[in-house]
Amino acid sequence: TSDIKPGPAIDKTYYQEYTIELQIEGEFNQIMSFLSELLKLPCFVSVRKIDLRTIQESHKSLKGSIVLQKIII
């Protein structure tokens, strides 16, 4: 991962939402393993958006961004 961009906190009635955008690069199985480990965390983390593209030099590698959301009660 690289270029981590935290978003603003959004106040909801009973909780706050935080977003973060990550630039990510790797093979599909590596990216899925990373996301799987994130979702195992003992907090409310969800994947809001995934945008991946193949890298022209290598058809195995993907590059793109992932937007995560964390809820704090």
C-alpha positions in Angstrom: 0.0 0.0 0.0 1.0 3.6 -0.5 -0.4 7.1 -0.7 -2.8 6.7 2.3 -5.4 9.5 2.3 -7.6 9.9 5.4 -11.0 11.4 4.8 -13.0 13.6 7.2 -15.0 12.2 10.1 -18.7 12.3 9.4 -20.9 12.6 12.5 -24.0 10.4 12.4 -26.7 10.1 15.1 -25.0 7.4 17.2 -21.6 7.0 15.6 -18.9 8.5 13.5 -17.7 7.3 10.1 -14.1 7.6 9.0 -12.9 6.9 5.5 -9.4 6.2 4.2 -8.3 5.7 0.6 -5.3 3.4 -0.1 -3.3 3.1 -3.3 -2.5 -0.6 -3.6 -0.4 -2.8 -6.0 0.1 -6.5 -6.1 -1.2 -9.8 -7.5 -4.9 -10.6 -7.1 -4.3 -13.2 -4.4 -2.1 -10.8 -2.4 -4.7 -8.1 -2.5 -7.5 -10.5 -1.5 -5.4 -11.7 1.4 -4.8 -8.2 2.6 -8.5 -7.4 2.4 -9.4 -10.6 4.2 -7.0 -9.7 7.1 -8.5 -6.2 7.3 -12.0 -7.6 7.7 -10.8 -9.9 10.5 -9.9 -6.8 12.7 -11.9 -6.5 15.9 -13.6 -3.2 14.8 -16.1 -2.1 12.3 -14.2 -1.9 9.0 -15.8 -2.2 5.6 -14.7 -1.9 2.0 -16.6 0.9 0.4 -14.9 0.9 -3.1 -12.3 -1.1 -5.0 -10.9 0.2 -8.3 -8.2 -2.1 -9.8 -6.5 -2.3 -13.2 -3.9 -4.6 -14.7 -0.5 -3.1 -15.1 0.5 -3.1 -18.7 4.0 -4.6 -18.2 2.7 -7.5 -16.2 -0.8 -9.0 -16.6 -0.5 -10.7 -13.2 -0.1 -7.5 -11.2 -3.0 -5.1 -10.4 -2.8 -1.5 -9.3 -5.5 0.8 -8.0 -7.3 2.2 -5.0 -9.4 0.9 -2.1 -11.6 3.0 0.0 -12.2 1.7 3.6 -14.7 2.9 6.1 -14.5 2.6 9.9 -17.3 3.1 12.3 -16.7 4.3 15.8 -19.6 4.2 18.3 
